[in-house]
Every structure is written in C-alpha cells, then in structure tokens.
Amino acid sequence: MDNTRSTAREWVHGLTALILGLFLLGISSGLGVIKNIVDFWGSILFIPEYPAVVLREVYLGWKGRSQDRERLNEEVARLRSENAKLRLDLARLSGEKVYENASGDREVRTARVTLRAPMSWWSEIRIDRGTQDGMSIGQPIFSNGYLVGRVSTVAMMSSWAELITSSGFMIPAVIEETRELGVVVGDGTGLVLLKYIPAGRSVRPGMMVSTAMISEQLPPGLPIGKITGAFLQESDGYTTYRLEPGADMSGFYTVSF
C-alpha cells in the first residue's frame, strides 16, 4: 500500500513539473509575439507623440541656451565692473578725490540714468545721485571704465551731466603713445573729435587718448577712447582726428563715479 502511494505521488509530481515546463515554454515562445505587438503600437503612437517630443526638445534646448546666455551676461557684467574699478583706481593714483565708505575702503559708486531727452540725446543726461551722495559740479562720470561726461548741475537727489558728445564739451587731452596735447570736443550729433594736434606728427589709428591735467576733480590719465583716423587738415597747421569713445555713447543706462 505504501509503495503504491509513493509511486502515485511521484507520478503527480512528474506530471506537475511537465505541465509547468510546458506552460513556461509557451510563455517564452510568445514573448516575441508580445514584443512585436508592443513595437507595432509604439510605431502608431509615435505619430501623435512626435510634435510633443519635438516641442520638448526645442524647449529644453532654448532653456539651456537661455541659461548659458544669462550666465555669460553675468560674467560679462562682472568683468566690466572689475575693469571699471581697475581703470578708476589707476586714474585716481594721480590724485583724484576718492570716495571712502564707512569702513574707509575705496569704492566705485554707480548711478542710474533717469532721463535722456531725444532733443538733447548727445548733450546731457540726468542721473539719480546728488549732493547727498557726494556729487559735485565738474565730477567725471564713467561707463565701462571710460569717461563719458562730467557733472554740470547738482541737486540734492539728482544731477545733470554734460556728455563728451555735446557741442559744448571741451577738455584738454593727451595721446598716450606720443604725449601730444590736444582738445577733445563733441559736435552734438554723436561725433567726438581730438583737435589742435600739430600737423605731421606720428599719430596713428588705435592710439589711446586720455585726459590731461585739468583740475583736482578731473585729473590726468582718465581714459576717453582711441583715435580712428584723421578727420581734416586745418590751414593753421593743426590736424583734427576722429575719436572713438571707449564707452558706447549711443545707449548706456548706468554710470560710475
């Protein structure tokens, strides 16, 4: 009796194992069919999904470029600020009065341009700094480290500054490479000239021009721009040169001082 039961159990176990193996074999053979079905539906669904995929890629690409551009602009702004500070520090070694904060450290302050009227676009600007900020008449203002004008009128909370492109702007200047003295003047239309340079001197395009000795507030060595070429030969033995300002005079929204 025991032998019969043992044999029956062995048959049951064997048949169970056989059925399970056949079942697994069937499933494994059907995986290829399932994969084909999945691929088929995937190719169909790809059509309506494609615009969304393209839009997603375009958005991610635009977002990445925007972030890169923002980082680049921040880096350019930082370098410009450092450049302005270095230029002002170099110029102020000649004796210009330097603002000191409460801790006694030298610092370059900035002001925002609050008005630049179309009819006087090349002549003057108004800035949001005044006597309460230590602003005074004759004080130079800068953009990107280059001289763009000087304060002409001061109120408590604002000031007006005459630009180097103004027809009334005239300051002594020097060509750094040759030490020739001249006068920087504006024409009121955006043009800046270097006048009264003796004819026949070795003046070439690209030479840098800076302020000559004027006053304590406007010391020598403040960078203005570079010569781009002779403008006209004057009959009295002097040559006038066209000057390209170092700052973008057509549009700036902040100045330093």
Residue frames relative to the residue before (quaternion, step in Angstrom):
aa qw qx qy qz dx dy dz
M 1.0000 0.0000 0.0000 0.0000 0.00 0.00 0.00
D 0.6674 0.4989 -0.2947 0.4678 3.56 0.93 -0.94
N 0.6422 0.5186 -0.3304 0.4578 3.56 1.00 -0.77
T 0.6415 0.5311 -0.3287 0.4455 3.60 1.00 -0.78
R 0.6627 0.5002 -0.3012 0.4689 3.59 0.98 -0.88
S 0.6404 0.5268 -0.3215 0.4572 3.57 1.01 -0.81
T 0.6541 0.5049 -0.3082 0.4714 3.56 0.99 -0.84
A 0.6418 0.5279 -0.3248 0.4516 3.60 1.01 -0.80
R 0.6490 0.5157 -0.3198 0.4590 3.56 0.98 -0.83
E 0.6352 0.5322 -0.3303 0.4518 3.58 1.00 -0.82
W 0.6502 0.5085 -0.3143 0.4689 3.59 1.04 -0.85
V 0.6428 0.5250 -0.3223 0.4553 3.56 0.97 -0.84
H 0.6625 0.5031 -0.2967 0.4689 3.55 0.94 -0.93
G 0.6604 0.5151 -0.3082 0.4512 3.55 0.95 -0.85
L 0.6688 0.4900 -0.3034 0.4697 3.58 0.94 -0.91
T 0.6275 0.5384 -0.3328 0.4535 3.59 1.03 -0.77
A 0.6600 0.5016 -0.2992 0.4726 3.55 0.93 -0.89
L 0.6435 0.5258 -0.3191 0.4558 3.59 1.03 -0.83
I 0.6664 0.5021 -0.2996 0.4626 3.57 0.91 -0.96
L 0.6573 0.5113 -0.3104 0.4584 3.59 0.97 -0.89
G 0.6450 0.5213 -0.3192 0.4587 3.57 1.03 -0.81
L 0.6561 0.5045 -0.3132 0.4656 3.57 0.99 -0.91
F 0.6329 0.5400 -0.3265 0.4485 3.59 1.05 -0.78
L 0.6741 0.4838 -0.2887 0.4777 3.56 0.94 -0.91
L 0.6160 0.5437 -0.3364 0.4602 3.57 1.09 -0.74
G 0.6599 0.5116 -0.3088 0.4554 3.56 1.00 -0.84
I 0.6445 0.5160 -0.3233 0.4623 3.53 1.01 -0.83
S 0.6741 0.5065 -0.3016 0.4450 3.56 0.88 -0.96
S 0.6644 0.4932 -0.3147 0.4651 3.60 0.99 -0.70
G 0.6861 0.4859 -0.2864 0.4596 3.58 1.20 -0.53
L 0.4631 0.6940 -0.4463 0.3238 3.60 1.24 -0.12
G 0.6274 0.5414 -0.3372 0.4468 3.54 1.04 -0.74
V 0.6395 0.5163 -0.3192 0.4718 3.56 1.03 -0.81
I 0.6466 0.5201 -0.3141 0.4612 3.57 0.97 -0.89
K 0.6465 0.5185 -0.3185 0.4602 3.55 0.96 -0.85
N 0.6437 0.5221 -0.3233 0.4567 3.56 0.98 -0.82
I 0.6406 0.5174 -0.3219 0.4671 3.56 1.02 -0.83
V 0.6517 0.5150 -0.3101 0.4625 3.59 0.95 -0.90
D 0.6606 0.5011 -0.3101 0.4650 3.59 0.95 -0.87
F 0.6316 0.5454 -0.3318 0.4399 3.56 1.03 -0.82
W 0.6993 0.4528 -0.2727 0.4812 3.57 0.85 -0.98
G 0.6054 0.5600 -0.3527 0.4422 3.56 1.12 -0.62
S 0.6552 0.5030 -0.3110 0.4700 3.57 1.02 -0.83
I 0.6433 0.5079 -0.3252 0.4716 3.60 1.09 -0.66
L 0.7026 0.4639 -0.2700 0.4671 3.58 0.89 -0.92
F 0.5279 0.6459 -0.4076 0.3715 3.60 1.20 -0.40
I 0.6146 0.5872 -0.3483 0.3952 3.59 1.06 -0.77
P 0.7389 0.3706 -0.2627 0.4976 3.67 0.70 -0.89
E 0.6461 0.5280 -0.3289 0.4422 3.59 1.16 -0.51
Y 0.5400 0.6822 -0.3940 0.2960 3.59 1.12 -0.65
P 0.6615 0.4928 -0.3437 0.4488 3.69 0.79 -0.81
A 0.6486 0.5130 -0.3258 0.4583 3.57 0.98 -0.80
V 0.6340 0.5266 -0.3258 0.4633 3.59 1.03 -0.79
V 0.6616 0.5060 -0.3027 0.4633 3.56 0.94 -0.93
L 0.6543 0.5099 -0.3115 0.4636 3.59 0.94 -0.89
R 0.6360 0.5254 -0.3310 0.4581 3.55 1.02 -0.80
E 0.6677 0.4936 -0.3065 0.4654 3.59 0.92 -0.87
V 0.6412 0.5166 -0.3245 0.4655 3.58 1.00 -0.82
Y 0.6574 0.5144 -0.3091 0.4557 3.58 0.94 -0.89
L 0.6718 0.4887 -0.3061 0.4649 3.57 0.89 -0.93
G 0.6465 0.5137 -0.3229 0.4625 3.57 1.03 -0.77
W 0.6587 0.4998 -0.3055 0.4722 3.58 0.96 -0.86
K 0.6449 0.5221 -0.3194 0.4577 3.56 0.98 -0.86
G 0.6597 0.5085 -0.3115 0.4573 3.58 0.97 -0.84
R 0.6677 0.4857 -0.3048 0.4747 3.57 0.97 -0.85
S 0.6285 0.5370 -0.3360 0.4514 3.57 1.04 -0.77
Q 0.6620 0.4925 -0.3085 0.4734 3.57 0.96 -0.84
D 0.6384 0.5156 -0.3275 0.4683 3.58 1.03 -0.79
R 0.6528 0.5100 -0.3120 0.4652 3.58 0.99 -0.85
E 0.6453 0.5199 -0.3220 0.4578 3.56 0.99 -0.81
R 0.6531 0.4989 -0.3153 0.4746 3.57 0.97 -0.85
L 0.6467 0.5169 -0.3197 0.4609 3.59 1.00 -0.82
N 0.6512 0.5105 -0.3191 0.4621 3.60 0.95 -0.83
E 0.6390 0.5175 -0.3248 0.4673 3.57 1.02 -0.79
E 0.6578 0.5036 -0.3090 0.4671 3.58 1.00 -0.83
V 0.6381 0.5149 -0.3247 0.4715 3.60 1.01 -0.82
A 0.6516 0.5143 -0.3148 0.4603 3.59 0.95 -0.88
R 0.6486 0.5143 -0.3188 0.4617 3.57 1.01 -0.82
L 0.6749 0.4902 -0.2955 0.4657 3.58 0.93 -0.90
R 0.6352 0.5204 -0.3339 0.4629 3.58 1.03 -0.75
S 0.6413 0.5206 -0.3238 0.4614 3.56 1.00 -0.81
E 0.6581 0.4942 -0.3066 0.4782 3.57 0.95 -0.86
N 0.6403 0.5293 -0.3224 0.4538 3.58 1.00 -0.84
A 0.6485 0.5159 -0.3163 0.4618 3.58 0.98 -0.86
K 0.6601 0.5091 -0.3113 0.4564 3.56 0.93 -0.87
L 0.6579 0.5073 -0.3124 0.4607 3.59 0.97 -0.85
R 0.6547 0.5068 -0.3192 0.4611 3.59 0.96 -0.84
L 0.6769 0.4849 -0.3000 0.4655 3.57 0.92 -0.86
D 0.6290 0.5231 -0.3360 0.4667 3.57 1.00 -0.75
L 0.6516 0.5155 -0.3131 0.4600 3.58 0.98 -0.85
A 0.6783 0.4837 -0.2938 0.4686 3.55 0.95 -0.89
R 0.7111 0.4833 -0.2690 0.4340 3.57 0.93 -0.86
L 0.4592 0.6506 -0.4615 0.3910 3.58 1.25 0.05
S 0.6304 0.5478 -0.3259 0.4431 3.57 1.25 -0.46
G 0.7279 -0.4802 0.2346 0.4296 3.60 1.21 0.09
E 0.4091 0.7122 -0.4903 0.2917 3.59 1.15 0.11
K 0.5421 -0.6107 0.4690 0.3365 3.56 -1.09 0.76
V 0.1566 -0.8064 0.5686 0.0444 3.56 -0.76 1.05
Y 0.4266 -0.6914 0.5217 0.2606 3.55 -0.92 0.90
E 0.1135 -0.7756 0.6180 0.0599 3.55 -1.03 0.82
N 0.3831 -0.7184 0.5291 0.2390 3.53 -0.96 0.85
A 0.7746 -0.3725 0.2333 0.4547 3.57 -1.31 -0.05
S 0.6931 0.4637 -0.2804 0.4754 3.59 1.10 -0.59
G 0.5546 -0.6315 0.3877 0.3785 3.58 1.28 -0.04
D 0.5179 0.6379 -0.4232 0.3818 3.61 1.21 0.12
R 0.4590 -0.6521 0.5236 0.2999 3.55 -1.10 0.70
E 0.0667 0.8039 -0.5886 0.0536 3.55 -1.01 0.74
V 0.3719 -0.6884 0.5770 0.2341 3.53 -1.25 0.57
R 0.2097 -0.7889 0.5677 0.1066 3.57 -0.76 1.06
T 0.2831 -0.7534 0.5708 0.1624 3.54 -1.22 0.45
A 0.1373 -0.7584 0.6321 0.0802 3.52 -1.29 0.49
R 0.3816 -0.7190 0.5388 0.2171 3.54 -1.14 0.67
V 0.4156 -0.6800 0.5446 0.2614 3.55 -1.03 0.86
T 0.1601 -0.8275 0.5358 0.0503 3.58 -0.55 1.20
L 0.8042 0.0422 -0.0306 0.5921 3.61 1.17 -0.33
R 0.1097 0.7372 -0.6621 0.0784 3.50 -1.09 0.91
A 0.2165 -0.8383 0.4899 0.1018 3.53 0.11 1.34
P 0.5747 -0.6157 0.4091 0.3511 3.63 -0.97 0.78
M 0.6897 0.4893 -0.3010 0.4407 3.62 0.92 -0.82
S 0.7656 0.2367 -0.1629 0.5756 3.60 1.22 -0.31
W 0.1324 0.8566 -0.4899 0.0934 3.55 1.19 0.67
W 0.7647 0.3520 -0.1849 0.5071 3.58 0.94 -0.90
S 0.6433 0.5707 -0.3125 0.4036 3.60 1.24 -0.02
E 0.8289 -0.1031 0.1262 0.5351 3.60 0.76 -0.95
I 0.1501 -0.7533 0.6330 0.0966 3.50 -1.35 0.39
R 0.2999 -0.7062 0.6007 0.2248 3.53 -1.30 0.35
I 0.1245 -0.7943 0.5932 0.0426 3.57 -0.95 0.87
D 0.5155 -0.6888 0.4352 0.2654 3.57 -1.20 0.59
R 0.5693 0.5317 -0.4235 0.4626 3.59 0.95 0.89
G 0.0370 -0.8209 0.5697 -0.0136 3.56 -0.99 0.85
T 0.8158 -0.2400 0.1737 0.4966 3.53 -1.20 -0.51
Q 0.6293 0.5427 -0.3458 0.4358 3.59 1.04 -0.66
D 0.6934 0.4242 -0.2652 0.5186 3.58 1.27 -0.30
G 0.6005 -0.5912 0.3504 0.4087 3.57 1.28 0.20
M 0.4154 0.7063 -0.4751 0.3208 3.60 1.23 0.28
S 0.0105 -0.7965 0.6040 -0.0237 3.57 -1.07 0.80
I 0.6337 -0.5434 0.3939 0.3846 3.54 -1.24 0.50
G 0.7750 0.3151 -0.2598 0.4823 3.55 -0.94 0.93
Q 0.5033 0.6675 -0.4222 0.3506 3.59 1.25 -0.21
P 0.4115 -0.7209 0.4953 0.2564 3.62 -0.84 0.90
I 0.1526 -0.7502 0.6336 0.1115 3.55 -1.22 0.56
F 0.2186 -0.8045 0.5501 0.0487 3.52 -1.10 0.81
S 0.0768 -0.7375 0.6644 0.0939 3.50 -1.36 0.37
N 0.8330 0.0043 -0.0647 0.5495 3.54 -0.77 1.12
G 0.7104 -0.4775 0.2558 0.4494 3.59 1.10 0.70
Y 0.6666 0.4741 -0.3004 0.4905 3.62 1.27 -0.05
L 0.5589 -0.6105 0.4513 0.3334 3.54 -1.14 0.70
V 0.0683 -0.8042 0.5899 0.0241 3.59 -0.86 0.97
G 0.8007 -0.1592 0.1005 0.5687 3.61 1.20 -0.18
R 0.2927 -0.7256 0.5834 0.2178 3.51 -1.34 -0.27
V 0.5894 -0.6068 0.4122 0.3385 3.53 -1.14 0.73
S 0.1739 -0.8069 0.5610 0.0635 3.57 -0.88 0.99
T 0.7898 0.0748 -0.0220 0.6084 3.60 1.12 -0.67
V 0.1057 -0.8101 0.5762 0.0243 3.56 -0.95 0.90
A 0.0840 -0.7471 0.6576 0.0481 3.53 -1.08 0.89
M 0.7343 -0.4232 0.2692 0.4574 3.57 -1.23 0.00
M 0.8335 0.1876 -0.0615 0.5160 3.58 0.85 -0.96
S 0.7723 0.2192 -0.1474 0.5777 3.61 1.24 0.09
S 0.1367 -0.7748 0.6116 0.0830 3.54 -1.31 0.30
W 0.3005 -0.6946 0.6168 0.2162 3.52 -1.36 0.36
A 0.1039 -0.7944 0.5971 0.0399 3.56 -1.02 0.82
E 0.3548 -0.7136 0.5668 0.2091 3.55 -1.02 0.88
L 0.3538 -0.7592 0.5149 0.1827 3.58 -0.84 1.01
I 0.5908 -0.5866 0.4191 0.3621 3.56 -1.21 0.50
T 0.6253 0.5228 -0.3418 0.4677 3.60 1.25 -0.21
S 0.4827 0.6702 -0.4337 0.3601 3.59 1.28 -0.05
S 0.5313 -0.6396 0.4545 0.3195 3.58 -1.07 0.72
G 0.6858 0.4687 -0.2861 0.4777 3.58 1.22 -0.36
F 0.5502 0.6263 -0.3903 0.3908 3.59 1.27 -0.06
M 0.1425 0.7687 -0.6109 0.1251 3.57 -0.81 1.04
I 0.1366 0.7785 -0.6043 0.1004 3.57 -0.77 1.02
P 0.5187 -0.6132 0.4849 0.3460 3.60 -1.08 0.64
A 0.0163 -0.8001 0.5989 -0.0297 3.57 -1.03 0.82
V 0.2321 -0.7669 0.5854 0.1233 3.53 -1.28 0.36
I 0.3918 -0.6660 0.5776 0.2631 3.55 -1.13 0.71
E 0.4334 -0.7592 0.4145 0.2529 3.56 -0.39 1.21
E 0.6986 0.4899 -0.2917 0.4322 3.61 0.93 -0.82
T 0.7911 0.2970 -0.1541 0.5121 3.62 1.02 -0.70
R 0.3288 -0.7673 0.4688 0.2886 3.59 1.30 -0.40
E 0.3365 0.7215 -0.5205 0.3086 3.56 1.14 0.64
L 0.3114 -0.7619 0.5438 0.1638 3.55 -0.94 0.96
G 0.0801 0.7798 -0.6173 0.0661 3.55 -1.10 0.78
V 0.4380 -0.6607 0.5334 0.2952 3.54 -1.29 -0.35
V 0.2776 -0.7437 0.5872 0.1579 3.57 -0.87 1.00
V 0.0324 0.7890 -0.6099 0.0670 3.56 -0.81 1.07
G 0.3241 -0.7110 0.5850 0.2173 3.56 -1.25 0.49
D 0.3549 -0.7415 0.5225 0.2262 3.58 -1.22 0.29
G 0.5634 -0.6414 0.3689 0.3676 3.59 1.28 0.11
T 0.7171 0.3984 -0.2507 0.5140 3.59 1.27 -0.01
G 0.7048 -0.4468 0.2615 0.4849 3.59 1.24 0.27
L 0.6084 0.5545 -0.3487 0.4480 3.57 1.28 -0.19
V 0.1247 -0.7686 0.6243 0.0634 3.58 -1.08 0.82
L 0.1158 -0.8141 0.5690 0.0106 3.57 -0.83 1.04
L 0.2429 -0.7050 0.6426 0.1764 3.51 -1.32 0.51
K 0.0839 -0.8450 0.5281 -0.0096 3.57 -0.35 1.26
Y 0.8140 0.3329 -0.2351 0.4139 3.51 -1.47 0.23
I 0.3686 0.6669 -0.5437 0.3517 3.55 0.95 0.93
P 0.4866 -0.6823 0.4465 0.3137 3.64 -0.65 1.02
A 0.5107 -0.6603 0.4614 0.3005 3.57 -0.94 0.91
G 0.7744 0.3667 -0.2668 0.4413 3.55 -1.17 0.64
R 0.5091 0.6378 -0.4361 0.3793 3.59 1.21 0.06
S 0.5430 -0.6401 0.4475 0.3085 3.58 -1.20 0.58
V 0.2146 0.7702 -0.5594 0.2188 3.53 0.42 1.26
R 0.0570 -0.8195 0.5698 -0.0215 3.56 -0.73 1.09
P 0.6042 -0.5411 0.4263 0.4006 3.59 -1.18 0.45
G 0.7273 0.4046 -0.3169 0.4548 3.56 -1.03 0.82
M 0.5354 0.6137 -0.4177 0.4028 3.58 1.22 -0.27
M 0.4162 -0.7340 0.4928 0.2127 3.54 -0.98 0.93
V 0.1971 -0.7686 0.6034 0.0797 3.52 -1.16 0.80
S 0.0069 0.7896 -0.6125 0.0371 3.57 -0.97 0.92
T 0.6647 -0.5121 0.3558 0.4114 3.56 -1.28 0.23
A 0.3373 -0.6780 0.6121 0.2278 3.50 -1.29 0.58
M 0.7164 -0.4339 0.3045 0.4536 3.58 -1.26 0.06
I 0.0043 -0.8107 0.5842 -0.0391 3.59 -0.64 1.14
S 0.7535 -0.2397 0.2223 0.5704 3.55 0.58 -1.18
E 0.7033 -0.4351 0.3326 0.4533 3.55 -1.31 -0.02
Q 0.6902 0.4777 -0.2772 0.4675 3.56 1.06 -0.77
L 0.7713 0.2200 -0.1253 0.5839 3.58 1.09 -0.66
P 0.0381 -0.8600 0.5089 -0.0092 3.59 0.42 1.25
P 0.6288 -0.5171 0.3932 0.4272 3.61 -1.23 0.10
G 0.7379 0.4581 -0.3070 0.3891 3.53 -1.29 0.42
L 0.4899 0.6361 -0.4633 0.3751 3.61 1.20 0.05
P 0.3970 -0.7511 0.4665 0.2462 3.64 -0.54 1.08
I 0.1862 -0.7884 0.5804 0.0836 3.56 -1.00 0.89
G 0.7122 -0.3820 0.2855 0.5151 3.60 0.76 -0.99
K 0.4862 -0.6508 0.4932 0.3113 3.56 -1.19 -0.49
I 0.5404 -0.6174 0.4730 0.3210 3.54 -1.24 0.58
T 0.1997 -0.7913 0.5678 0.1072 3.57 -0.96 0.87
G 0.7647 -0.2935 0.1828 0.5438 3.60 1.21 -0.23
A 0.6272 -0.5287 0.4074 0.4014 3.56 -1.30 0.31
F 0.3234 -0.7560 0.5430 0.1704 3.54 -0.99 0.88
L 0.7634 -0.2264 0.1432 0.5877 3.57 0.92 -0.88
Q 0.3990 -0.6836 0.5600 0.2448 3.53 -1.26 0.55
E 0.2435 -0.7978 0.5366 0.1274 3.57 -0.56 1.13
S 0.5866 -0.6369 0.3914 0.3116 3.54 -1.12 0.71
D 0.6791 0.5025 -0.2965 0.4455 3.59 1.15 -0.46
G 0.6731 -0.5417 0.2862 0.4142 3.55 1.21 0.42
Y 0.6308 0.5012 -0.3407 0.4846 3.58 1.24 0.30
T 0.2608 -0.7505 0.5885 0.1499 3.55 -1.21 0.61
T 0.2480 -0.7468 0.6008 0.1405 3.54 -1.06 0.83
Y 0.1685 -0.8004 0.5727 0.0555 3.56 -0.86 1.03
R 0.4378 -0.6519 0.5505 0.2835 3.51 -1.19 0.65
L 0.1726 -0.7994 0.5731 0.0523 3.55 -0.91 0.99
E 0.2257 -0.7567 0.5998 0.1296 3.57 -0.91 0.92
P 0.3673 -0.7431 0.5077 0.2347 3.63 -0.45 1.13
G 0.5231 -0.6421 0.4619 0.3175 3.55 -1.12 0.63
A 0.6865 0.4175 -0.2634 0.5339 3.57 1.21 -0.52
D 0.5030 -0.6154 0.5108 0.3276 3.53 -1.26 0.47
M 0.2090 -0.8339 0.5012 0.0984 3.57 -0.08 1.30
S 0.5850 0.6126 -0.3771 0.3745 3.60 1.16 -0.38
G 0.8254 -0.0980 0.0724 0.5512 3.58 1.08 -0.47
F 0.2324 0.7216 -0.6273 0.1784 3.57 -0.46 1.21
Y 0.3031 -0.7992 0.5061 0.1157 3.55 -1.03 0.80
T 0.7494 0.1951 -0.1637 0.6112 3.56 1.29 -0.11
V 0.1383 -0.7556 0.6325 0.0995 3.53 -1.28 0.46
S 0.2863 -0.7291 0.5880 0.2017 3.55 -1.26 0.32
F 0.0305 -0.7985 0.6012 -0.0017 3.54 -1.19 0.52
